[in-house]
Amino acid sequence: MNYKSYFRGALVICGILTIGLATALIYIINNPAPQQPQVPDCNNTIVVDSARACLARYIKSNLGANGVRAIVLERADYDAMTCIVNSNTGTNGFRLYMGLTASGSLIRSVVGVFPNGSDNVSRVFRVNATTQALCPPICDAASPIMVR
């Protein structure tokens, strides 16, 4: 039996394995696994009376001084927000700007908001709104949450 040949073969195999392992390690470092989307907590609910009490406190606070009590988000707004989150993991929130086109159609411009509060305007989504979003003036007066 020729031990020199056996030893050379073992060294070649070890060299190939080392190169392969180093290549795999470099790939993993440079290509991290994609972040898994956060799953919303669908159990984070409150009862209607609590929601009403929170709205009443909001209205009485300085935060409620502008008169806005609610905002309607249409499905198109949600879809734009989903696109923003999927394209930018640094998004911490959203801002919807109200607008009118030159022809008078109601739109909203939807942007992501960074944790520092600044707008991420790398992608601004236009939503053709079917309703005015602020309450008031557009409110569900019959809602048991609404404080009159």
N, CA, C and O atoms as a GROMACS GRO file, in nm:
protein
  592
    1MET      N    1   0.085  -0.118   0.000
    1MET     CA    2   0.000   0.000   0.000
    1MET      C    3   0.088   0.124   0.000
    1MET      O    4   0.186   0.132   0.075
    2ASN      N    5   0.055   0.218  -0.083
    2ASN     CA    6   0.133   0.340  -0.099
    2ASN      C    7   0.072   0.449  -0.010
    2ASN      O    8  -0.028   0.511  -0.047
    3TYR      N    9   0.133   0.472   0.106
    3TYR     CA   10   0.080   0.569   0.201
    3TYR      C   11   0.095   0.713   0.152
    3TYR      O   12   0.015   0.799   0.188
    4LYS      N   13   0.198   0.738   0.070
    4LYS     CA   14   0.217   0.873   0.017
    4LYS      C   15   0.099   0.912  -0.072
    4LYS      O   16   0.050   1.024  -0.063
    5SER      N   17   0.054   0.822  -0.156
    5SER     CA   18  -0.061   0.851  -0.243
    5SER      C   19  -0.187   0.872  -0.160
    5SER      O   20  -0.267   0.962  -0.186
    6TYR      N   21  -0.203   0.788  -0.060
    6TYR     CA   22  -0.320   0.799   0.028
    6TYR      C   23  -0.319   0.934   0.100
    6TYR      O   24  -0.421   1.002   0.108
    7PHE      N   25  -0.201   0.971   0.152
    7PHE     CA   26  -0.187   1.095   0.226
    7PHE      C   27  -0.212   1.214   0.133
    7PHE      O   28  -0.280   1.309   0.173
    8ARG      N   29  -0.158   1.212   0.010
    8ARG     CA   30  -0.182   1.320  -0.086
    8ARG      C   31  -0.331   1.331  -0.119
    8ARG      O   32  -0.385   1.441  -0.126
    9GLY      N   33  -0.395   1.220  -0.140
    9GLY     CA   34  -0.538   1.220  -0.169
    9GLY      C   35  -0.618   1.281  -0.056
    9GLY      O   36  -0.711   1.359  -0.079
   10ALA      N   37  -0.582   1.246   0.068
   10ALA     CA   38  -0.650   1.301   0.185
   10ALA      C   39  -0.629   1.452   0.193
   10ALA      O   40  -0.722   1.526   0.226
   11LEU      N   41  -0.506   1.498   0.163
   11LEU     CA   42  -0.478   1.642   0.164
   11LEU      C   43  -0.558   1.715   0.057
   11LEU      O   44  -0.609   1.824   0.082
   12VAL      N   45  -0.569   1.656  -0.060
   12VAL     CA   46  -0.646   1.718  -0.167
   12VAL      C   47  -0.793   1.729  -0.126
   12VAL      O   48  -0.855   1.834  -0.146
   13ILE      N   49  -0.847   1.624  -0.070
   13ILE     CA   50  -0.988   1.626  -0.025
   13ILE      C   51  -1.006   1.730   0.085
   13ILE      O   52  -1.104   1.804   0.083
   14CYS      N   53  -0.915   1.736   0.180
   14CYS     CA   54  -0.924   1.838   0.288
   14CYS      C   55  -0.916   1.978   0.229
   14CYS      O   56  -0.989   2.067   0.273
   15GLY      N   57  -0.830   1.999   0.131
   15GLY     CA   58  -0.818   2.129   0.067
   15GLY      C   59  -0.947   2.169  -0.003
   15GLY      O   60  -0.991   2.283   0.007
   16ILE      N   61  -1.006   2.074  -0.075
   16ILE     CA   62  -1.132   2.101  -0.145
   16ILE      C   63  -1.243   2.134  -0.045
   16ILE      O   64  -1.320   2.227  -0.065
   17LEU      N   65  -1.250   2.057   0.064
   17LEU     CA   66  -1.351   2.082   0.167
   17LEU      C   67  -1.330   2.218   0.232
   17LEU      O   68  -1.428   2.289   0.259
   18THR      N   69  -1.205   2.256   0.256
   18THR     CA   70  -1.176   2.385   0.318
   18THR      C   71  -1.217   2.499   0.226
   18THR      O   72  -1.278   2.597   0.270
   19ILE      N   73  -1.184   2.488   0.098
   19ILE     CA   74  -1.223   2.590   0.001
   19ILE      C   75  -1.375   2.599  -0.008
   19ILE      O   76  -1.431   2.709  -0.011
   20GLY      N   77  -1.441   2.484  -0.013
   20GLY     CA   78  -1.587   2.483  -0.020
   20GLY      C   79  -1.650   2.545   0.104
   20GLY      O   80  -1.745   2.622   0.093
   21LEU      N   81  -1.598   2.511   0.220
   21LEU     CA   82  -1.649   2.566   0.346
   21LEU      C   83  -1.627   2.717   0.351
   21LEU      O   84  -1.716   2.791   0.392
   22ALA      N   85  -1.509   2.763   0.311
   22ALA     CA   86  -1.479   2.907   0.311
   22ALA      C   87  -1.572   2.980   0.213
   22ALA      O   88  -1.621   3.088   0.244
   23THR      N   89  -1.595   2.921   0.096
   23THR     CA   90  -1.684   2.982  -0.002
   23THR      C   91  -1.826   2.991   0.053
   23THR      O   92  -1.892   3.094   0.037
   24ALA      N   93  -1.872   2.885   0.116
   24ALA     CA   94  -2.007   2.886   0.174
   24ALA      C   95  -2.018   2.990   0.284
   24ALA      O   96  -2.119   3.060   0.293
   25LEU      N   97  -1.916   3.002   0.366
   25LEU     CA   98  -1.916   3.099   0.475
   25LEU      C   99  -1.920   3.242   0.420
   25LEU      O  100  -1.995   3.325   0.470
   26ILE      N  101  -1.840   3.270   0.319
   26ILE     CA  102  -1.840   3.402   0.256
   26ILE      C  103  -1.978   3.432   0.197
   26ILE      O  104  -2.027   3.544   0.209
   27TYR      N  105  -2.039   3.334   0.133
   27TYR     CA  106  -2.172   3.354   0.074
   27TYR      C  107  -2.274   3.386   0.183
   27TYR      O  108  -2.355   3.477   0.167
   28ILE      N  109  -2.270   3.312   0.293
   28ILE     CA  110  -2.367   3.333   0.401
   28ILE      C  111  -2.349   3.472   0.462
   28ILE      O  112  -2.448   3.539   0.494
   29ILE      N  113  -2.225   3.515   0.480
   29ILE     CA  114  -2.199   3.646   0.538
   29ILE      C  115  -2.250   3.757   0.446
   29ILE      O  116  -2.307   3.855   0.493
   30ASN      N  117  -2.229   3.741   0.317
   30ASN     CA  118  -2.267   3.845   0.221
   30ASN      C  119  -2.413   3.837   0.176
   30ASN      O  120  -2.462   3.930   0.113
   31ASN      N  121  -2.481   3.729   0.207
   31ASN     CA  122  -2.620   3.712   0.166
   31ASN      C  123  -2.702   3.661   0.285
   31ASN      O  124  -2.741   3.545   0.289
   32PRO      N  125  -2.728   3.749   0.383
   32PRO     CA  126  -2.803   3.705   0.500
   32PRO      C  127  -2.944   3.660   0.461
   32PRO      O  128  -2.999   3.702   0.360
   33ALA      N  129  -2.999   3.576   0.544
   33ALA     CA  130  -3.135   3.526   0.520
   33ALA      C  131  -3.233   3.643   0.524
   33ALA      O  132  -3.217   3.733   0.606
   34PRO      N  133  -3.332   3.642   0.436
   34PRO     CA  134  -3.430   3.751   0.438
   34PRO      C  135  -3.506   3.753   0.569
   34PRO      O  136  -3.532   3.649   0.630
   35GLN      N  137  -3.541   3.874   0.613
   35GLN     CA  138  -3.616   3.887   0.736
   35GLN      C  139  -3.758   3.836   0.717
   35GLN      O  140  -3.821   3.862   0.615
   36GLN      N  141  -3.805   3.765   0.814
   36GLN     CA  142  -3.942   3.715   0.809
   36GLN      C  143  -4.036   3.830   0.843
   36GLN      O  144  -4.007   3.908   0.934
   37PRO      N  145  -4.147   3.842   0.772
   37PRO     CA  146  -4.241   3.951   0.803
   37PRO      C  147  -4.297   3.933   0.944
   37PRO      O  148  -4.320   3.821   0.990
   38GLN      N  149  -4.319   4.045   1.009
   38GLN     CA  150  -4.377   4.039   1.142
   38GLN      C  151  -4.524   4.001   1.131
   38GLN      O  152  -4.598   4.053   1.047
   39VAL      N  153  -4.564   3.911   1.215
   39VAL     CA  154  -4.703   3.868   1.217
   39VAL      C  155  -4.777   3.957   1.316
   39VAL      O  156  -4.738   3.965   1.433
   40PRO      N  157  -4.883   4.022   1.272
   40PRO     CA  158  -4.955   4.111   1.364
   40PRO      C  159  -5.022   4.032   1.477
   40PRO      O  160  -5.059   3.916   1.459
   41ASP      N  161  -5.036   4.097   1.590
   41ASP     CA  162  -5.104   4.037   1.704
   41ASP      C  163  -5.253   4.061   1.687
   41ASP      O  164  -5.305   4.167   1.723
   42CYS      N  165  -5.322   3.963   1.633
   42CYS     CA  166  -5.465   3.976   1.607
   42CYS      C  167  -5.549   3.960   1.733
   42CYS      O  168  -5.672   3.966   1.727
   43ASN      N  169  -5.485   3.938   1.847
   43ASN     CA  170  -5.557   3.926   1.974
   43ASN      C  171  -5.548   4.054   2.056
   43ASN      O  172  -5.599   4.060   2.168
   44ASN      N  173  -5.484   4.158   2.001
   44ASN     CA  174  -5.466   4.284   2.072
   44ASN      C  175  -5.590   4.370   2.052
   44ASN      O  176  -5.587   4.469   1.978
   45THR      N  177  -5.698   4.333   2.118
   45THR     CA  178  -5.825   4.401   2.102
   45THR      C  179  -5.870   4.463   2.234
   45THR      O  180  -5.822   4.426   2.341
   46ILE      N  181  -5.964   4.558   2.224
   46ILE     CA  182  -6.027   4.614   2.343
   46ILE      C  183  -6.177   4.615   2.318
   46ILE      O  184  -6.223   4.603   2.205
   47VAL      N  185  -6.252   4.628   2.426
   47VAL     CA  186  -6.398   4.631   2.413
   47VAL      C  187  -6.440   4.772   2.371
   47VAL      O  188  -6.365   4.868   2.388
   48VAL      N  189  -6.560   4.784   2.317
   48VAL     CA  190  -6.611   4.911   2.264
   48VAL      C  191  -6.609   5.020   2.371
   48VAL      O  192  -6.570   5.133   2.342
   49ASP      N  193  -6.650   4.987   2.494
   49ASP     CA  194  -6.653   5.089   2.600
   49ASP      C  195  -6.514   5.145   2.628
   49ASP      O  196  -6.499   5.264   2.654
   50SER      N  197  -6.413   5.060   2.623
   50SER     CA  198  -6.275   5.107   2.644
   50SER      C  199  -6.231   5.197   2.529
   50SER      O  200  -6.167   5.299   2.551
   51ALA      N  201  -6.266   5.159   2.406
   51ALA     CA  202  -6.232   5.241   2.290
   51ALA      C  203  -6.298   5.378   2.300
   51ALA      O  204  -6.237   5.480   2.268
   52ARG      N  205  -6.422   5.379   2.345
   52ARG     CA  206  -6.495   5.506   2.362
   52ARG      C  207  -6.430   5.591   2.469
   52ARG      O  208  -6.414   5.712   2.450
   53ALA      N  209  -6.390   5.531   2.580
   53ALA     CA  210  -6.324   5.606   2.688
   53ALA      C  211  -6.190   5.662   2.640
   53ALA      O  212  -6.154   5.775   2.674
   54CYS      N  213  -6.117   5.586   2.562
   54CYS     CA  214  -5.989   5.633   2.508
   54CYS      C  215  -6.011   5.751   2.414
   54CYS      O  216  -5.936   5.849   2.419
   55LEU      N  217  -6.113   5.744   2.329
   55LEU     CA  218  -6.145   5.855   2.239
   55LEU      C  219  -6.181   5.980   2.320
   55LEU      O  220  -6.138   6.090   2.287
   56ALA      N  221  -6.260   5.962   2.424
   56ALA     CA  222  -6.300   6.077   2.507
   56ALA      C  223  -6.177   6.144   2.569
   56ALA      O  224  -6.167   6.266   2.570
   57ARG      N  225  -6.084   6.065   2.621
   57ARG     CA  226  -5.961   6.120   2.679
   57ARG      C  227  -5.878   6.192   2.572
   57ARG      O  228  -5.820   6.297   2.598
   58TYR      N  229  -5.873   6.133   2.453
   58TYR     CA  230  -5.798   6.193   2.343
   58TYR      C  231  -5.857   6.330   2.307
   58TYR      O  232  -5.782   6.426   2.288
   59ILE      N  233  -5.988   6.338   2.297
   59ILE     CA  234  -6.055   6.464   2.261
   59ILE      C  235  -6.025   6.571   2.365
   59ILE      O  236  -6.005   6.688   2.330
   60LYS      N  237  -6.023   6.534   2.492
   60LYS     CA  238  -5.999   6.630   2.601
   60LYS      C  239  -5.853   6.671   2.612
   60LYS      O  240  -5.822   6.775   2.670
   61SER      N  241  -5.763   6.590   2.556
   61SER     CA  242  -5.620   6.619   2.566
   61SER      C  243  -5.578   6.721   2.461
   61SER      O  244  -5.656   6.756   2.372
   62ASN      N  245  -5.456   6.768   2.472
   62ASN     CA  246  -5.400   6.858   2.371
   62ASN      C  247  -5.390   6.786   2.236
   62ASN      O  248  -5.398   6.851   2.131
   63LEU      N  249  -5.373   6.656   2.237
   63LEU     CA  250  -5.362   6.580   2.112
   63LEU      C  251  -5.490   6.591   2.030
   63LEU      O  252  -5.486   6.588   1.907
   64GLY      N  253  -5.604   6.602   2.098
   64GLY     CA  254  -5.732   6.609   2.029
   64GLY      C  255  -5.775   6.750   1.992
   64GLY      O  256  -5.887   6.770   1.945
   65ALA      N  257  -5.688   6.847   2.013
   65ALA     CA  258  -5.724   6.987   1.989
   65ALA      C  259  -5.753   7.017   1.842
   65ALA      O  260  -5.824   7.113   1.812
   66ASN      N  261  -5.700   6.936   1.751
   66ASN     CA  262  -5.724   6.963   1.609
   66ASN      C  263  -5.860   6.915   1.562
   66ASN      O  264  -5.899   6.942   1.448
   67GLY      N  265  -5.933   6.845   1.647
   67GLY     CA  266  -6.068   6.802   1.616
   67GLY      C  267  -6.079   6.669   1.544
   67GLY      O  268  -6.188   6.614   1.533
   68VAL      N  269  -5.968   6.616   1.495
   68VAL     CA  270  -5.973   6.487   1.425
   68VAL      C  271  -5.996   6.376   1.527
   68VAL      O  272  -5.926   6.366   1.628
   69ARG      N  273  -6.096   6.293   1.499
   69ARG     CA  274  -6.130   6.183   1.590
   69ARG      C  275  -6.097   6.047   1.531
   69ARG      O  276  -6.077   5.951   1.605
   70ALA      N  277  -6.092   6.038   1.400
   70ALA     CA  278  -6.067   5.910   1.336
   70ALA      C  279  -6.021   5.935   1.193
   70ALA      O  280  -6.029   6.047   1.142
   71ILE      N  281  -5.973   5.831   1.130
   71ILE     CA  282  -5.934   5.837   0.990
   71ILE      C  283  -5.977   5.706   0.924
   71ILE      O  284  -5.956   5.598   0.980
   72VAL      N  285  -6.034   5.717   0.809
   72VAL     CA  286  -6.073   5.598   0.733
   72VAL      C  287  -5.956   5.560   0.643
   72VAL      O  288  -5.906   5.642   0.566
   73LEU      N  289  -5.913   5.437   0.654
   73LEU     CA  290  -5.812   5.383   0.562
   73LEU      C  291  -5.883   5.285   0.471
   73LEU      O  292  -5.939   5.185   0.515
   74GLU      N  293  -5.878   5.315   0.344
   74GLU     CA  294  -5.939   5.225   0.248
   74GLU      C  295  -5.845   5.109   0.218
   74GLU      O  296  -5.727   5.113   0.252
   75ARG      N  297  -5.898   5.008   0.154
   75ARG     CA  298  -5.817   4.892   0.117
   75ARG      C  299  -5.697   4.934   0.031
   75ARG      O  300  -5.589   4.878   0.045
   76ALA      N  301  -5.716   5.032  -0.057
   76ALA     CA  302  -5.606   5.079  -0.142
   76ALA      C  303  -5.495   5.140  -0.056
   76ALA      O  304  -5.377   5.125  -0.089
   77ASP      N  305  -5.530   5.210   0.054
   77ASP     CA  306  -5.429   5.264   0.145
   77ASP      C  307  -5.349   5.149   0.207
   77ASP      O  308  -5.226   5.154   0.213
   78TYR      N  309  -5.419   5.047   0.252
   78TYR     CA  310  -5.355   4.930   0.312
   78TYR      C  311  -5.262   4.862   0.211
   78TYR      O  312  -5.150   4.824   0.245
   79ASP      N  313  -5.309   4.847   0.088
   79ASP     CA  314  -5.227   4.784  -0.016
   79ASP      C  315  -5.099   4.864  -0.040
   79ASP      O  316  -4.992   4.806  -0.056
   80ALA      N  317  -5.110   4.997  -0.043
   80ALA     CA  318  -4.991   5.082  -0.060
   80ALA      C  319  -4.896   5.063   0.058
   80ALA      O  320  -4.775   5.055   0.039
   81MET      N  321  -4.951   5.057   0.179
   81MET     CA  322  -4.866   5.037   0.297
   81MET      C  323  -4.796   4.902   0.292
   81MET      O  324  -4.680   4.891   0.331
   82THR      N  325  -4.866   4.800   0.244
   82THR     CA  326  -4.804   4.668   0.231
   82THR      C  327  -4.688   4.674   0.133
   82THR      O  328  -4.582   4.617   0.159
   83CYS      N  329  -4.706   4.743   0.021
   83CYS     CA  330  -4.597   4.758  -0.077
   83CYS      C  331  -4.478   4.830  -0.015
   83CYS      O  332  -4.363   4.793  -0.040
   84ILE      N  333  -4.504   4.932   0.066
   84ILE     CA  334  -4.396   5.007   0.131
   84ILE      C  335  -4.319   4.917   0.226
   84ILE      O  336  -4.196   4.915   0.224
   85VAL      N  337  -4.389   4.842   0.310
   85VAL     CA  338  -4.323   4.754   0.407
   85VAL      C  339  -4.242   4.647   0.334
   85VAL      O  340  -4.130   4.615   0.374
   86ASN      N  341  -4.298   4.592   0.227
   86ASN     CA  342  -4.228   4.487   0.154
   86ASN      C  343  -4.104   4.539   0.082
   86ASN      O  344  -4.011   4.462   0.056
   87SER      N  345  -4.100   4.668   0.050
   87SER     CA  346  -3.986   4.722  -0.022
   87SER      C  347  -3.885   4.792   0.068
   87SER      O  348  -3.775   4.822   0.024
   88ASN      N  349  -3.920   4.817   0.194
   88ASN     CA  350  -3.830   4.887   0.284
   88ASN      C  351  -3.852   4.840   0.427
   88ASN      O  352  -3.950   4.877   0.492
   89THR      N  353  -3.758   4.759   0.475
   89THR     CA  354  -3.772   4.704   0.611
   89THR      C  355  -3.749   4.810   0.718
   89THR      O  356  -3.777   4.784   0.836
   90GLY      N  357  -3.698   4.928   0.682
   90GLY     CA  358  -3.676   5.033   0.780
   90GLY      C  359  -3.800   5.114   0.812
   90GLY      O  360  -3.794   5.206   0.894
   91THR      N  361  -3.912   5.080   0.750
   91THR     CA  362  -4.036   5.155   0.773
   91THR      C  363  -4.089   5.126   0.912
   91THR      O  364  -4.102   5.011   0.953
   92ASN      N  365  -4.121   5.234   0.984
   92ASN     CA  366  -4.172   5.223   1.119
   92ASN      C  367  -4.320   5.262   1.126
   92ASN      O  368  -4.387   5.231   1.225
   93GLY      N  369  -4.368   5.330   1.024
   93GLY     CA  370  -4.506   5.376   1.021
   93GLY      C  371  -4.539   5.431   0.884
   93GLY      O  372  -4.465   5.410   0.788
   94PHE      N  373  -4.649   5.502   0.876
   94PHE     CA  374  -4.696   5.553   0.747
   94PHE      C  375  -4.754   5.693   0.767
   94PHE      O  376  -4.800   5.729   0.875
   95ARG      N  377  -4.749   5.770   0.660
   95ARG     CA  378  -4.814   5.900   0.660
   95ARG      C  379  -4.896   5.909   0.532
   95ARG      O  380  -4.848   5.875   0.424
   96LEU      N  381  -5.019   5.954   0.545
   96LEU     CA  382  -5.108   5.970   0.431
   96LEU      C  383  -5.135   6.118   0.413
   96LEU      O  384  -5.189   6.184   0.502
   97TYR      N  385  -5.096   6.169   0.298
   97TYR     CA  386  -5.120   6.310   0.265
   97TYR      C  387  -5.245   6.319   0.180
   97TYR      O  388  -5.258   6.247   0.081
   98MET      N  389  -5.336   6.406   0.218
   98MET     CA  390  -5.459   6.427   0.142
   98MET      C  391  -5.426   6.514   0.022
   98MET      O  392  -5.335   6.597   0.027
   99GLY      N  393  -5.500   6.494  -0.087
   99GLY     CA  394  -5.474   6.576  -0.204
   99GLY      C  395  -5.590   6.574  -0.302
   99GLY      O  396  -5.678   6.488  -0.296
  100LEU      N  397  -5.587   6.670  -0.392
  100LEU     CA  398  -5.682   6.678  -0.502
  100LEU      C  399  -5.602   6.686  -0.632
  100LEU      O  400  -5.504   6.760  -0.640
  101THR      N  401  -5.644   6.610  -0.731
  101THR     CA  402  -5.580   6.620  -0.862
  101THR      C  403  -5.624   6.750  -0.928
  101THR      O  404  -5.714   6.818  -0.879
  102ALA      N  405  -5.561   6.783  -1.041
  102ALA     CA  406  -5.599   6.905  -1.115
  102ALA      C  407  -5.744   6.899  -1.160
  102ALA      O  408  -5.809   7.003  -1.176
  103SER      N  409  -5.795   6.777  -1.179
  103SER     CA  410  -5.936   6.763  -1.220
  103SER      C  411  -6.031   6.756  -1.101
  103SER      O  412  -6.152   6.744  -1.120
  104GLY      N  413  -5.978   6.764  -0.979
  104GLY     CA  414  -6.062   6.766  -0.860
  104GLY      C  415  -6.088   6.632  -0.795
  104GLY      O  416  -6.169   6.622  -0.703
  105SER      N  417  -6.021   6.526  -0.841
  105SER     CA  418  -6.039   6.394  -0.779
  105SER      C  419  -5.960   6.385  -0.649
  105SER      O  420  -5.847   6.434  -0.639
  106LEU      N  421  -6.022   6.323  -0.549
  106LEU     CA  422  -5.960   6.306  -0.418
  106LEU      C  423  -5.856   6.194  -0.425
  106LEU      O  424  -5.885   6.084  -0.472
  107ILE      N  425  -5.734   6.223  -0.379
  107ILE     CA  426  -5.630   6.120  -0.371
  107ILE      C  427  -5.562   6.129  -0.235
  107ILE      O  428  -5.578   6.226  -0.162
  108ARG      N  429  -5.487   6.025  -0.203
  108ARG     CA  430  -5.397   6.028  -0.089
  108ARG      C  431  -5.260   5.983  -0.138
  108ARG      O  432  -5.249   5.888  -0.216
  109SER      N  433  -5.156   6.052  -0.093
  109SER     CA  434  -5.018   6.012  -0.119
  109SER      C  435  -4.971   5.940   0.007
  109SER      O  436  -4.972   5.996   0.116
  110VAL      N  437  -4.928   5.815  -0.009
  110VAL     CA  438  -4.891   5.731   0.105
  110VAL      C  439  -4.740   5.712   0.103
  110VAL      O  440  -4.683   5.670   0.002
  111VAL      N  441  -4.676   5.742   0.216
  111VAL     CA  442  -4.532   5.723   0.230
  111VAL      C  443  -4.502   5.645   0.358
  111VAL      O  444  -4.582   5.643   0.451
  112GLY      N  445  -4.387   5.582   0.360
  112GLY     CA  446  -4.338   5.520   0.482
  112GLY      C  447  -4.276   5.625   0.570
  112GLY      O  448  -4.235   5.732   0.523
  113VAL      N  449  -4.269   5.595   0.699
  113VAL     CA  450  -4.208   5.685   0.795
  113VAL      C  451  -4.097   5.608   0.867
  113VAL      O  452  -4.119   5.498   0.915
  114PHE      N  453  -3.979   5.669   0.872
  114PHE     CA  454  -3.866   5.608   0.941
  114PHE      C  455  -3.884   5.622   1.092
  114PHE      O  456  -3.963   5.704   1.137
  115PRO      N  457  -3.811   5.544   1.172
  115PRO     CA  458  -3.822   5.554   1.319
  115PRO      C  459  -3.798   5.695   1.372
  115PRO      O  460  -3.850   5.730   1.479
  116ASN      N  461  -3.719   5.777   1.302
  116ASN     CA  462  -3.693   5.914   1.350
  116ASN      C  463  -3.806   6.011   1.315
  116ASN      O  464  -3.799   6.129   1.348
  117GLY      N  465  -3.912   5.959   1.247
  117GLY     CA  466  -4.027   6.042   1.215
  117GLY      C  467  -4.023   6.106   1.078
  117GLY      O  468  -4.121   6.170   1.038
  118SER      N  469  -3.913   6.092   1.004
  118SER     CA  470  -3.906   6.154   0.872
  118SER      C  471  -3.970   6.065   0.766
  118SER      O  472  -3.972   5.942   0.777
  119ASP      N  473  -4.022   6.130   0.664
  119ASP     CA  474  -4.086   6.057   0.554
  119ASP      C  475  -3.981   5.985   0.470
  119ASP      O  476  -3.874   6.039   0.444
  120ASN      N  477  -4.012   5.865   0.429
  120ASN     CA  478  -3.932   5.792   0.330
  120ASN      C  479  -3.999   5.816   0.196
  120ASN      O  480  -4.101   5.753   0.165
  121VAL      N  481  -3.943   5.905   0.117
  121VAL     CA  482  -4.005   5.940  -0.010
  121VAL      C  483  -3.939   5.868  -0.129
  121VAL      O  484  -3.953   5.912  -0.243
  122SER      N  485  -3.868   5.759  -0.100
  122SER     CA  486  -3.809   5.684  -0.211
  122SER      C  487  -3.917   5.620  -0.297
  122SER      O  488  -3.896   5.598  -0.416
  123ARG      N  489  -4.032   5.591  -0.239
  123ARG     CA  490  -4.149   5.542  -0.314
  123ARG      C  491  -4.272   5.607  -0.253
  123ARG      O  492  -4.307   5.581  -0.138
  124VAL      N  493  -4.337   5.691  -0.330
  124VAL     CA  494  -4.460   5.757  -0.287
  124VAL      C  495  -4.574   5.694  -0.367
  124VAL      O  496  -4.572   5.696  -0.490
  125PHE      N  497  -4.671   5.640  -0.296
  125PHE     CA  498  -4.783   5.573  -0.361
  125PHE      C  499  -4.903   5.667  -0.369
  125PHE      O  500  -4.935   5.737  -0.273
  126ARG      N  501  -4.967   5.667  -0.484
  126ARG     CA  502  -5.089   5.745  -0.505
  126ARG      C  503  -5.208   5.650  -0.488
  126ARG      O  504  -5.214   5.544  -0.551
  127VAL      N  505  -5.300   5.690  -0.404
  127VAL     CA  506  -5.423   5.613  -0.384
  127VAL      C  507  -5.539   5.698  -0.432
  127VAL      O  508  -5.558   5.810  -0.384
  128ASN      N  509  -5.615   5.645  -0.525
  128ASN     CA  510  -5.737   5.714  -0.568
  128ASN      C  511  -5.844   5.688  -0.463
  128ASN      O  512  -5.902   5.579  -0.457
  129ALA      N  513  -5.870   5.787  -0.382
  129ALA     CA  514  -5.959   5.772  -0.269
  129ALA      C  515  -6.105   5.775  -0.312
  129ALA      O  516  -6.143   5.850  -0.403
  130THR      N  517  -6.185   5.693  -0.247
  130THR     CA  518  -6.329   5.696  -0.275
  130THR      C  519  -6.405   5.771  -0.168
  130THR      O  520  -6.524   5.798  -0.182
  131THR      N  521  -6.335   5.807  -0.059
  131THR     CA  522  -6.400   5.882   0.048
  131THR      C  523  -6.298   5.974   0.113
  131THR      O  524  -6.178   5.947   0.111
  132GLN      N  525  -6.346   6.084   0.169
  132GLN     CA  526  -6.262   6.172   0.249
  132GLN      C  527  -6.226   6.093   0.373
  132GLN      O  528  -6.312   6.025   0.428
  133ALA      N  529  -6.104   6.100   0.418
  133ALA     CA  530  -6.057   6.009   0.522
  133ALA      C  531  -6.073   6.060   0.664
  133ALA      O  532  -6.076   5.979   0.757
  134LEU      N  533  -6.084   6.189   0.684
  134LEU     CA  534  -6.084   6.242   0.821
  134LEU      C  535  -6.223   6.247   0.881
  134LEU      O  536  -6.322   6.273   0.813
  135CYS      N  537  -6.227   6.220   1.010
  135CYS     CA  538  -6.350   6.231   1.089
  135CYS      C  539  -6.321   6.327   1.203
  135CYS      O  540  -6.231   6.299   1.283
  136PRO      N  541  -6.392   6.438   1.214
  136PRO     CA  542  -6.487   6.491   1.118
  136PRO      C  543  -6.416   6.544   0.993
  136PRO      O  544  -6.295   6.568   0.996
  137PRO      N  545  -6.489   6.563   0.888
  137PRO     CA  546  -6.634   6.569   0.873
  137PRO      C  547  -6.699   6.435   0.841
  137PRO      O  548  -6.819   6.420   0.862
  138ILE      N  549  -6.624   6.336   0.793
  138ILE     CA  550  -6.685   6.209   0.753
  138ILE      C  551  -6.672   6.112   0.870
  138ILE      O  552  -6.566   6.053   0.891
  139CYS      N  553  -6.779   6.095   0.946
  139CYS     CA  554  -6.779   6.009   1.065
  139CYS      C  555  -6.897   5.913   1.061
  139CYS      O  556  -6.996   5.936   0.992
  140ASP      N  557  -6.883   5.807   1.137
  140ASP     CA  558  -6.995   5.715   1.158
  140ASP      C  559  -7.064   5.758   1.287
  140ASP      O  560  -7.028   5.713   1.396
  141ALA      N  561  -7.161   5.846   1.274
  141ALA     CA  562  -7.228   5.901   1.393
  141ALA      C  563  -7.297   5.794   1.475
  141ALA      O  564  -7.320   5.813   1.595
  142ALA      N  565  -7.331   5.681   1.413
  142ALA     CA  566  -7.400   5.573   1.483
  142ALA      C  567  -7.305   5.479   1.554
  142ALA      O  568  -7.350   5.390   1.627
  143SER      N  569  -7.174   5.495   1.534
  143SER     CA  570  -7.078   5.406   1.598
  143SER      C  571  -7.084   5.419   1.750
  143SER      O  572  -7.087   5.530   1.802
  144PRO      N  573  -7.087   5.306   1.822
  144PRO     CA  574  -7.091   5.313   1.968
  144PRO      C  575  -6.960   5.366   2.027
  144PRO      O  576  -6.956   5.399   2.146
  145ILE      N  577  -6.856   5.376   1.948
  145ILE     CA  578  -6.730   5.432   1.996
  145ILE      C  579  -6.733   5.585   1.993
  145ILE      O  580  -6.668   5.650   2.075
  146MET      N  581  -6.809   5.642   1.898
  146MET     CA  582  -6.808   5.787   1.876
  146MET      C  583  -6.858   5.862   1.999
  146MET      O  584  -6.967   5.835   2.051
  147VAL      N  585  -6.777   5.956   2.043
  147VAL     CA  586  -6.814   6.045   2.153
  147VAL      C  587  -6.880   6.167   2.092
  147VAL      O  588  -6.823   6.232   2.004
  148ARG      N  589  -6.999   6.198   2.139
  148ARG     CA  590  -7.074   6.312   2.082
  148ARG      C  591  -7.054   6.436   2.163
  148ARG      O  592  -7.110   6.541   2.129
   0.00000   0.00000   0.00000
